[in-house]
Amino acid sequence: MSLFRIVENITDLVKCIMELLNIFRSTQYQFDLLLELVKEERGQLFHHNGNKCICHS
């Protein structure tokens, strides 16, 4: 019975670790998407600023 308990606890621990890994993966994915978005926004910002400078001069 105690051996079964130990195995059960280890299984729960493994499940917990797997869930944490999944959370980390999805967070990493969202972070990558955010970085891509920021890069695009920056590119547009610089592009618009460049156009403004050309317009002003």
PDB file of N, H, CA, C and O in Angstrom:
ATOM      1  N   MET A   1       0.826  -1.206   0.000  1.00  0.00           N
ATOM      2  CA  MET A   1       0.000   0.000   0.000  1.00  0.00           C
ATOM      3  C   MET A   1       0.860   1.256   0.000  1.00  0.00           C
ATOM      4  O   MET A   1       0.578   2.206  -0.730  1.00  0.00           O
ATOM      5  N   SER A   2       1.902   1.261   0.813  1.00  0.00           N
ATOM      6  H   SER A   2       2.131   0.488   1.405  1.00  0.00           H
ATOM      7  CA  SER A   2       2.748   2.454   0.873  1.00  0.00           C
ATOM      8  C   SER A   2       3.507   2.646  -0.444  1.00  0.00           C
ATOM      9  O   SER A   2       3.745   3.777  -0.869  1.00  0.00           O
ATOM     10  N   LEU A   3       3.885   1.538  -1.086  1.00  0.00           N
ATOM     11  H   LEU A   3       3.693   0.619  -0.742  1.00  0.00           H
ATOM     12  CA  LEU A   3       4.561   1.620  -2.386  1.00  0.00           C
ATOM     13  C   LEU A   3       3.618   2.243  -3.412  1.00  0.00           C
ATOM     14  O   LEU A   3       4.027   3.070  -4.227  1.00  0.00           O
ATOM     15  N   PHE A   4       2.356   1.836  -3.360  1.00  0.00           N
ATOM     16  H   PHE A   4       2.024   1.164  -2.698  1.00  0.00           H
ATOM     17  CA  PHE A   4       1.347   2.400  -4.253  1.00  0.00           C
ATOM     18  C   PHE A   4       1.224   3.907  -4.020  1.00  0.00           C
ATOM     19  O   PHE A   4       1.113   4.686  -4.967  1.00  0.00           O
ATOM     20  N   ARG A   5       1.244   4.302  -2.754  1.00  0.00           N
ATOM     21  H   ARG A   5       1.333   3.669  -1.985  1.00  0.00           H
ATOM     22  CA  ARG A   5       1.169   5.725  -2.397  1.00  0.00           C
ATOM     23  C   ARG A   5       2.331   6.500  -3.016  1.00  0.00           C
ATOM     24  O   ARG A   5       2.143   7.567  -3.601  1.00  0.00           O
ATOM     25  N   ILE A   6       3.542   5.941  -2.874  1.00  0.00           N
ATOM     26  H   ILE A   6       3.695   5.075  -2.399  1.00  0.00           H
ATOM     27  CA  ILE A   6       4.737   6.597  -3.409  1.00  0.00           C
ATOM     28  C   ILE A   6       4.614   6.767  -4.924  1.00  0.00           C
ATOM     29  O   ILE A   6       4.891   7.835  -5.470  1.00  0.00           O
ATOM     30  N   VAL A   7       4.194   5.692  -5.588  1.00  0.00           N
ATOM     31  H   VAL A   7       3.969   4.825  -5.145  1.00  0.00           H
ATOM     32  CA  VAL A   7       4.020   5.741  -7.046  1.00  0.00           C
ATOM     33  C   VAL A   7       2.970   6.783  -7.415  1.00  0.00           C
ATOM     34  O   VAL A   7       3.139   7.531  -8.378  1.00  0.00           O
ATOM     35  N   GLU A   8       1.894   6.825  -6.652  1.00  0.00           N
ATOM     36  H   GLU A   8       1.756   6.217  -5.870  1.00  0.00           H
ATOM     37  CA  GLU A   8       0.825   7.790  -6.898  1.00  0.00           C
ATOM     38  C   GLU A   8       1.349   9.217  -6.741  1.00  0.00           C
ATOM     39  O   GLU A   8       1.045  10.090  -7.554  1.00  0.00           O
ATOM     40  N   ASN A   9       2.140   9.447  -5.690  1.00  0.00           N
ATOM     41  H   ASN A   9       2.387   8.738  -5.030  1.00  0.00           H
ATOM     42  CA  ASN A   9       2.715  10.773  -5.462  1.00  0.00           C
ATOM     43  C   ASN A   9       3.655  11.173  -6.594  1.00  0.00           C
ATOM     44  O   ASN A   9       3.637  12.317  -7.049  1.00  0.00           O
ATOM     45  N   ILE A  10       4.468  10.233  -7.044  1.00  0.00           N
ATOM     46  H   ILE A  10       4.482   9.304  -6.674  1.00  0.00           H
ATOM     47  CA  ILE A  10       5.397  10.503  -8.151  1.00  0.00           C
ATOM     48  C   ILE A  10       4.613  10.838  -9.420  1.00  0.00           C
ATOM     49  O   ILE A  10       4.975  11.749 -10.163  1.00  0.00           O
ATOM     50  N   THR A  11       3.540  10.093  -9.655  1.00  0.00           N
ATOM     51  H   THR A  11       3.245   9.352  -9.051  1.00  0.00           H
ATOM     52  CA  THR A  11       2.700  10.348 -10.826  1.00  0.00           C
ATOM     53  C   THR A  11       2.105  11.749 -10.759  1.00  0.00           C
ATOM     54  O   THR A  11       2.093  12.468 -11.758  1.00  0.00           O
ATOM     55  N   ASP A  12       1.615  12.136  -9.594  1.00  0.00           N
ATOM     56  H   ASP A  12       1.625  11.552  -8.782  1.00  0.00           H
ATOM     57  CA  ASP A  12       1.066  13.480  -9.413  1.00  0.00           C
ATOM     58  C   ASP A  12       2.137  14.537  -9.660  1.00  0.00           C
ATOM     59  O   ASP A  12       1.879  15.561 -10.292  1.00  0.00           O
ATOM     60  N   LEU A  13       3.329  14.280  -9.160  1.00  0.00           N
ATOM     61  H   LEU A  13       3.539  13.448  -8.646  1.00  0.00           H
ATOM     62  CA  LEU A  13       4.440  15.212  -9.330  1.00  0.00           C
ATOM     63  C   LEU A  13       4.775  15.373 -10.810  1.00  0.00           C
ATOM     64  O   LEU A  13       4.980  16.487 -11.291  1.00  0.00           O
ATOM     65  N   VAL A  14       4.829  14.253 -11.524  1.00  0.00           N
ATOM     66  H   VAL A  14       4.662  13.348 -11.133  1.00  0.00           H
ATOM     67  CA  VAL A  14       5.123  14.283 -12.963  1.00  0.00           C
ATOM     68  C   VAL A  14       4.042  15.067 -13.706  1.00  0.00           C
ATOM     69  O   VAL A  14       4.352  15.876 -14.580  1.00  0.00           O
ATOM     70  N   LYS A  15       2.784  14.832 -13.364  1.00  0.00           N
ATOM     71  H   LYS A  15       2.532  14.175 -12.654  1.00  0.00           H
ATOM     72  CA  LYS A  15       1.678  15.565 -13.997  1.00  0.00           C
ATOM     73  C   LYS A  15       1.836  17.060 -13.759  1.00  0.00           C
ATOM     74  O   LYS A  15       1.653  17.873 -14.665  1.00  0.00           O
ATOM     75  N   CYS A  16       2.178  17.404 -12.530  1.00  0.00           N
ATOM     76  H   CYS A  16       2.327  16.744 -11.794  1.00  0.00           H
ATOM     77  CA  CYS A  16       2.361  18.807 -12.162  1.00  0.00           C
ATOM     78  C   CYS A  16       3.483  19.436 -12.990  1.00  0.00           C
ATOM     79  O   CYS A  16       3.333  20.540 -13.515  1.00  0.00           O
ATOM     80  N   ILE A  17       4.605  18.725 -13.101  1.00  0.00           N
ATOM     81  H   ILE A  17       4.726  17.829 -12.674  1.00  0.00           H
ATOM     82  CA  ILE A  17       5.744  19.220 -13.879  1.00  0.00           C
ATOM     83  C   ILE A  17       5.354  19.396 -15.345  1.00  0.00           C
ATOM     84  O   ILE A  17       5.721  20.385 -15.979  1.00  0.00           O
ATOM     85  N   MET A  18       4.607  18.429 -15.877  1.00  0.00           N
ATOM     86  H   MET A  18       4.308  17.625 -15.362  1.00  0.00           H
ATOM     87  CA  MET A  18       4.171  18.513 -17.271  1.00  0.00           C
ATOM     88  C   MET A  18       3.271  19.726 -17.487  1.00  0.00           C
ATOM     89  O   MET A  18       3.392  20.420 -18.497  1.00  0.00           O
ATOM     90  N   GLU A  19       2.375  19.982 -16.547  1.00  0.00           N
ATOM     91  H   GLU A  19       2.277  19.419 -15.727  1.00  0.00           H
ATOM     92  CA  GLU A  19       1.498  21.147 -16.653  1.00  0.00           C
ATOM     93  C   GLU A  19       2.308  22.431 -16.638  1.00  0.00           C
ATOM     94  O   GLU A  19       2.050  23.345 -17.421  1.00  0.00           O
ATOM     95  N   LEU A  20       3.298  22.500 -15.737  1.00  0.00           N
ATOM     96  H   LEU A  20       3.508  21.757 -15.100  1.00  0.00           H
ATOM     97  CA  LEU A  20       4.158  23.681 -15.668  1.00  0.00           C
ATOM     98  C   LEU A  20       4.910  23.879 -16.981  1.00  0.00           C
ATOM     99  O   LEU A  20       5.042  25.003 -17.464  1.00  0.00           O
ATOM    100  N   LEU A  21       5.403  22.781 -17.556  1.00  0.00           N
ATOM    101  H   LEU A  21       5.296  21.867 -17.163  1.00  0.00           H
ATOM    102  CA  LEU A  21       6.113  22.858 -18.837  1.00  0.00           C
ATOM    103  C   LEU A  21       5.187  23.366 -19.937  1.00  0.00           C
ATOM    104  O   LEU A  21       5.589  24.184 -20.765  1.00  0.00           O
ATOM    105  N   ASN A  22       3.950  22.883 -19.944  1.00  0.00           N
ATOM    106  H   ASN A  22       3.623  22.219 -19.271  1.00  0.00           H
ATOM    107  CA  ASN A  22       2.983  23.339 -20.944  1.00  0.00           C
ATOM    108  C   ASN A  22       2.699  24.823 -20.788  1.00  0.00           C
ATOM    109  O   ASN A  22       2.619  25.551 -21.778  1.00  0.00           O
ATOM    110  N   ILE A  23       2.545  25.276 -19.546  1.00  0.00           N
ATOM    111  H   ILE A  23       2.610  24.685 -18.742  1.00  0.00           H
ATOM    112  CA  ILE A  23       2.311  26.694 -19.273  1.00  0.00           C
ATOM    113  C   ILE A  23       3.504  27.508 -19.769  1.00  0.00           C
ATOM    114  O   ILE A  23       3.340  28.550 -20.403  1.00  0.00           O
ATOM    115  N   PHE A  24       4.716  27.011 -19.468  1.00  0.00           N
ATOM    116  H   PHE A  24       4.849  26.164 -18.953  1.00  0.00           H
ATOM    117  CA  PHE A  24       5.926  27.711 -19.897  1.00  0.00           C
ATOM    118  C   PHE A  24       5.996  27.788 -21.415  1.00  0.00           C
ATOM    119  O   PHE A  24       6.351  28.827 -21.972  1.00  0.00           O
ATOM    120  N   ARG A  25       5.657  26.679 -22.090  1.00  0.00           N
ATOM    121  H   ARG A  25       5.369  25.835 -21.638  1.00  0.00           H
ATOM    122  CA  ARG A  25       5.700  26.654 -23.555  1.00  0.00           C
ATOM    123  C   ARG A  25       4.723  27.652 -24.144  1.00  0.00           C
ATOM    124  O   ARG A  25       5.075  28.398 -25.057  1.00  0.00           O
ATOM    125  N   SER A  26       3.499  27.675 -23.634  1.00  0.00           N
ATOM    126  H   SER A  26       3.213  27.069 -22.893  1.00  0.00           H
ATOM    127  CA  SER A  26       2.502  28.596 -24.179  1.00  0.00           C
ATOM    128  C   SER A  26       2.895  30.041 -23.890  1.00  0.00           C
ATOM    129  O   SER A  26       2.663  30.927 -24.713  1.00  0.00           O
ATOM    130  N   THR A  27       3.495  30.283 -22.708  1.00  0.00           N
ATOM    131  H   THR A  27       3.683  29.563 -22.039  1.00  0.00           H
ATOM    132  CA  THR A  27       3.957  31.629 -22.371  1.00  0.00           C
ATOM    133  C   THR A  27       5.076  32.037 -23.319  1.00  0.00           C
ATOM    134  O   THR A  27       5.101  33.166 -23.810  1.00  0.00           O
ATOM    135  N   GLN A  28       6.001  31.119 -23.574  1.00  0.00           N
ATOM    136  H   GLN A  28       5.981  30.202 -23.175  1.00  0.00           H
ATOM    137  CA  GLN A  28       7.113  31.373 -24.501  1.00  0.00           C
ATOM    138  C   GLN A  28       6.562  31.701 -25.889  1.00  0.00           C
ATOM    139  O   GLN A  28       7.046  32.615 -26.557  1.00  0.00           O
ATOM    140  N   TYR A  29       5.549  30.949 -26.317  1.00  0.00           N
ATOM    141  H   TYR A  29       5.156  30.206 -25.775  1.00  0.00           H
ATOM    142  CA  TYR A  29       4.932  31.170 -27.630  1.00  0.00           C
ATOM    143  C   TYR A  29       4.297  32.558 -27.697  1.00  0.00           C
ATOM    144  O   TYR A  29       4.472  33.281 -28.678  1.00  0.00           O
ATOM    145  N   GLN A  30       3.553  32.927 -26.642  1.00  0.00           N
ATOM    146  H   GLN A  30       3.410  32.339 -25.846  1.00  0.00           H
ATOM    147  CA  GLN A  30       2.920  34.242 -26.591  1.00  0.00           C
ATOM    148  C   GLN A  30       3.967  35.345 -26.592  1.00  0.00           C
ATOM    149  O   GLN A  30       3.781  36.387 -27.221  1.00  0.00           O
ATOM    150  N   PHE A  31       5.084  35.109 -25.876  1.00  0.00           N
ATOM    151  H   PHE A  31       5.235  34.263 -25.366  1.00  0.00           H
ATOM    152  CA  PHE A  31       6.163  36.087 -25.820  1.00  0.00           C
ATOM    153  C   PHE A  31       6.769  36.285 -27.208  1.00  0.00           C
ATOM    154  O   PHE A  31       7.063  37.410 -27.613  1.00  0.00           O
ATOM    155  N   ASP A  32       6.955  35.171 -27.939  1.00  0.00           N
ATOM    156  H   ASP A  32       6.716  34.257 -27.610  1.00  0.00           H
ATOM    157  CA  ASP A  32       7.480  35.250 -29.304  1.00  0.00           C
ATOM    158  C   ASP A  32       6.529  36.046 -30.199  1.00  0.00           C
ATOM    159  O   ASP A  32       6.969  36.875 -30.995  1.00  0.00           O
ATOM    160  N   LEU A  33       5.232  35.791 -30.065  1.00  0.00           N
ATOM    161  H   LEU A  33       4.875  35.117 -29.418  1.00  0.00           H
ATOM    162  CA  LEU A  33       4.241  36.528 -30.850  1.00  0.00           C
ATOM    163  C   LEU A  33       4.299  38.011 -30.523  1.00  0.00           C
ATOM    164  O   LEU A  33       4.229  38.855 -31.416  1.00  0.00           O
ATOM    165  N   LEU A  34       4.426  38.323 -29.239  1.00  0.00           N
ATOM    166  H   LEU A  34       4.483  37.637 -28.514  1.00  0.00           H
ATOM    167  CA  LEU A  34       4.506  39.711 -28.793  1.00  0.00           C
ATOM    168  C   LEU A  34       5.728  40.390 -29.396  1.00  0.00           C
ATOM    169  O   LEU A  34       5.642  41.524 -29.867  1.00  0.00           O
ATOM    170  N   LEU A  35       6.873  39.696 -29.383  1.00  0.00           N
ATOM    171  H   LEU A  35       6.942  38.774 -29.001  1.00  0.00           H
ATOM    172  CA  LEU A  35       8.098  40.237 -29.976  1.00  0.00           C
ATOM    173  C   LEU A  35       7.891  40.542 -31.454  1.00  0.00           C
ATOM    174  O   LEU A  35       8.301  41.597 -31.938  1.00  0.00           O
ATOM    175  N   GLU A  36       7.254  39.620 -32.171  1.00  0.00           N
ATOM    176  H   GLU A  36       6.921  38.763 -31.778  1.00  0.00           H
ATOM    177  CA  GLU A  36       6.989  39.828 -33.599  1.00  0.00           C
ATOM    178  C   GLU A  36       6.117  41.063 -33.796  1.00  0.00           C
ATOM    179  O   GLU A  36       6.368  41.877 -34.684  1.00  0.00           O
ATOM    180  N   LEU A  37       5.095  41.193 -32.962  1.00  0.00           N
ATOM    181  H   LEU A  37       4.892  40.532 -32.240  1.00  0.00           H
ATOM    182  CA  LEU A  37       4.182  42.330 -33.045  1.00  0.00           C
ATOM    183  C   LEU A  37       4.936  43.632 -32.804  1.00  0.00           C
ATOM    184  O   LEU A  37       4.754  44.606 -33.534  1.00  0.00           O
ATOM    185  N   VAL A  38       5.786  43.643 -31.772  1.00  0.00           N
ATOM    186  H   VAL A  38       5.934  42.851 -31.179  1.00  0.00           H
ATOM    187  CA  VAL A  38       6.566  44.842 -31.439  1.00  0.00           C
ATOM    188  C   VAL A  38       7.491  45.204 -32.601  1.00  0.00           C
ATOM    189  O   VAL A  38       7.626  46.377 -32.947  1.00  0.00           O
ATOM    190  N   LYS A  39       8.125  44.200 -33.202  1.00  0.00           N
ATOM    191  H   LYS A  39       8.015  43.246 -32.922  1.00  0.00           H
ATOM    192  CA  LYS A  39       9.005  44.451 -34.352  1.00  0.00           C
ATOM    193  C   LYS A  39       8.216  45.102 -35.476  1.00  0.00           C
ATOM    194  O   LYS A  39       8.669  46.078 -36.074  1.00  0.00           O
ATOM    195  N   GLU A  40       7.029  44.560 -35.767  1.00  0.00           N
ATOM    196  H   GLU A  40       6.661  43.767 -35.281  1.00  0.00           H
ATOM    197  CA  GLU A  40       6.193  45.115 -36.834  1.00  0.00           C
ATOM    198  C   GLU A  40       5.780  46.542 -36.503  1.00  0.00           C
ATOM    199  O   GLU A  40       5.856  47.426 -37.356  1.00  0.00           O
ATOM    200  N   GLU A  41       5.343  46.772 -35.264  1.00  0.00           N
ATOM    201  H   GLU A  41       5.281  46.054 -34.571  1.00  0.00           H
ATOM    202  CA  GLU A  41       4.910  48.105 -34.844  1.00  0.00           C
ATOM    203  C   GLU A  41       6.065  49.099 -34.961  1.00  0.00           C
ATOM    204  O   GLU A  41       5.884  50.215 -35.450  1.00  0.00           O
ATOM    205  N   ARG A  42       7.241  48.693 -34.515  1.00  0.00           N
ATOM    206  H   ARG A  42       7.388  47.787 -34.118  1.00  0.00           H
ATOM    207  CA  ARG A  42       8.413  49.565 -34.594  1.00  0.00           C
ATOM    208  C   ARG A  42       8.729  49.905 -36.037  1.00  0.00           C
ATOM    209  O   ARG A  42       9.021  51.052 -36.375  1.00  0.00           O
ATOM    210  N   GLY A  43       8.665  48.886 -36.881  1.00  0.00           N
ATOM    211  H   GLY A  43       8.428  47.954 -36.607  1.00  0.00           H
ATOM    212  CA  GLY A  43       8.935  49.102 -38.301  1.00  0.00           C
ATOM    213  C   GLY A  43       7.979  50.132 -38.880  1.00  0.00           C
ATOM    214  O   GLY A  43       8.395  51.021 -39.623  1.00  0.00           O
ATOM    215  N   GLN A  44       6.701  50.018 -38.543  1.00  0.00           N
ATOM    216  H   GLN A  44       6.364  49.296 -37.939  1.00  0.00           H
ATOM    217  CA  GLN A  44       5.696  50.963 -39.022  1.00  0.00           C
ATOM    218  C   GLN A  44       5.955  52.347 -38.438  1.00  0.00           C
ATOM    219  O   GLN A  44       5.833  53.353 -39.137  1.00  0.00           O
ATOM    220  N   LEU A  45       6.314  52.396 -37.147  1.00  0.00           N
ATOM    221  H   LEU A  45       6.412  51.579 -36.580  1.00  0.00           H
ATOM    222  CA  LEU A  45       6.586  53.678 -36.503  1.00  0.00           C
ATOM    223  C   LEU A  45       7.731  54.393 -37.199  1.00  0.00           C
ATOM    224  O   LEU A  45       7.627  55.570 -37.542  1.00  0.00           O
ATOM    225  N   PHE A  46       8.829  53.667 -37.405  1.00  0.00           N
ATOM    226  H   PHE A  46       8.914  52.710 -37.127  1.00  0.00           H
ATOM    227  CA  PHE A  46       9.986  54.274 -38.053  1.00  0.00           C
ATOM    228  C   PHE A  46       9.616  54.699 -39.476  1.00  0.00           C
ATOM    229  O   PHE A  46      10.038  55.753 -39.951  1.00  0.00           O
ATOM    230  N   HIS A  47       8.834  53.874 -40.134  1.00  0.00           N
ATOM    231  H   HIS A  47       8.492  53.018 -39.747  1.00  0.00           H
ATOM    232  CA  HIS A  47       8.413  54.173 -41.503  1.00  0.00           C
ATOM    233  C   HIS A  47       7.599  55.466 -41.523  1.00  0.00           C
ATOM    234  O   HIS A  47       7.830  56.341 -42.357  1.00  0.00           O
ATOM    235  N   HIS A  48       6.644  55.578 -40.598  1.00  0.00           N
ATOM    236  H   HIS A  48       6.456  54.867 -39.920  1.00  0.00           H
ATOM    237  CA  HIS A  48       5.809  56.778 -40.517  1.00  0.00           C
ATOM    238  C   HIS A  48       6.663  57.986 -40.159  1.00  0.00           C
ATOM    239  O   HIS A  48       6.505  59.055 -40.749  1.00  0.00           O
ATOM    240  N   ASN A  49       7.567  57.823 -39.199  1.00  0.00           N
ATOM    241  H   ASN A  49       7.695  56.954 -38.720  1.00  0.00           H
ATOM    242  CA  ASN A  49       8.440  58.930 -38.803  1.00  0.00           C
ATOM    243  C   ASN A  49       9.292  59.369 -39.983  1.00  0.00           C
ATOM    244  O   ASN A  49       9.497  60.562 -40.206  1.00  0.00           O
ATOM    245  N   GLY A  50       9.785  58.395 -40.735  1.00  0.00           N
ATOM    246  H   GLY A  50       9.618  57.425 -40.554  1.00  0.00           H
ATOM    247  CA  GLY A  50      10.587  58.705 -41.921  1.00  0.00           C
ATOM    248  C   GLY A  50       9.771  59.520 -42.911  1.00  0.00           C
ATOM    249  O   GLY A  50      10.267  60.497 -43.472  1.00  0.00           O
ATOM    250  N   ASN A  51       8.532  59.127 -43.128  1.00  0.00           N
ATOM    251  H   ASN A  51       8.129  58.333 -42.673  1.00  0.00           H
ATOM    252  CA  ASN A  51       7.658  59.849 -44.050  1.00  0.00           C
ATOM    253  C   ASN A  51       7.400  61.262 -43.550  1.00  0.00           C
ATOM    254  O   ASN A  51       7.391  62.209 -44.336  1.00  0.00           O
ATOM    255  N   LYS A  52       7.190  61.407 -42.246  1.00  0.00           N
ATOM    256  H   LYS A  52       7.197  60.638 -41.608  1.00  0.00           H
ATOM    257  CA  LYS A  52       6.942  62.732 -41.665  1.00  0.00           C
ATOM    258  C   LYS A  52       8.142  63.637 -41.894  1.00  0.00           C
ATOM    259  O   LYS A  52       7.996  64.802 -42.264  1.00  0.00           O
ATOM    260  N   CYS A  53       9.347  63.078 -41.665  1.00  0.00           N
ATOM    261  H   CYS A  53       9.465  62.132 -41.364  1.00  0.00           H
ATOM    262  CA  CYS A  53      10.562  63.866 -41.844  1.00  0.00           C
ATOM    263  C   CYS A  53      10.661  64.338 -43.297  1.00  0.00           C
ATOM    264  O   CYS A  53      11.003  65.489 -43.567  1.00  0.00           O
ATOM    265  N   ILE A  54      10.356  63.422 -44.232  1.00  0.00           N
ATOM    266  H   ILE A  54      10.079  62.487 -44.013  1.00  0.00           H
ATOM    267  CA  ILE A  54      10.427  63.766 -45.655  1.00  0.00           C
ATOM    268  C   ILE A  54       9.387  64.854 -45.966  1.00  0.00           C
ATOM    269  O   ILE A  54       9.665  65.803 -46.699  1.00  0.00           O
ATOM    270  N   CYS A  55       8.191  64.695 -45.396  1.00  0.00           N
ATOM    271  H   CYS A  55       7.965  63.924 -44.800  1.00  0.00           H
ATOM    272  CA  CYS A  55       7.124  65.666 -45.641  1.00  0.00           C
ATOM    273  C   CYS A  55       7.511  67.044 -45.109  1.00  0.00           C
ATOM    274  O   CYS A  55       7.296  68.052 -45.782  1.00  0.00           O
ATOM    275  N   HIS A  56       8.079  67.089 -43.911  1.00  0.00           N
ATOM    276  H   HIS A  56       8.254  66.270 -43.365  1.00  0.00           H
ATOM    277  CA  HIS A  56       8.431  68.369 -43.295  1.00  0.00           C
ATOM    278  C   HIS A  56       9.536  69.075 -44.071  1.00  0.00           C
ATOM    279  O   HIS A  56       9.496  70.294 -44.240  1.00  0.00           O
ATOM    280  N   SER A  57      10.517  68.318 -44.542  1.00  0.00           N
ATOM    281  H   SER A  57      10.549  67.328 -44.404  1.00  0.00           H
ATOM    282  CA  SER A  57      11.635  68.950 -45.251  1.00  0.00           C
ATOM    283  C   SER A  57      11.253  69.128 -46.730  1.00  0.00           C
ATOM    284  O   SER A  57      12.050  69.642 -47.516  1.00  0.00           O
TER     285      SER A  57
END
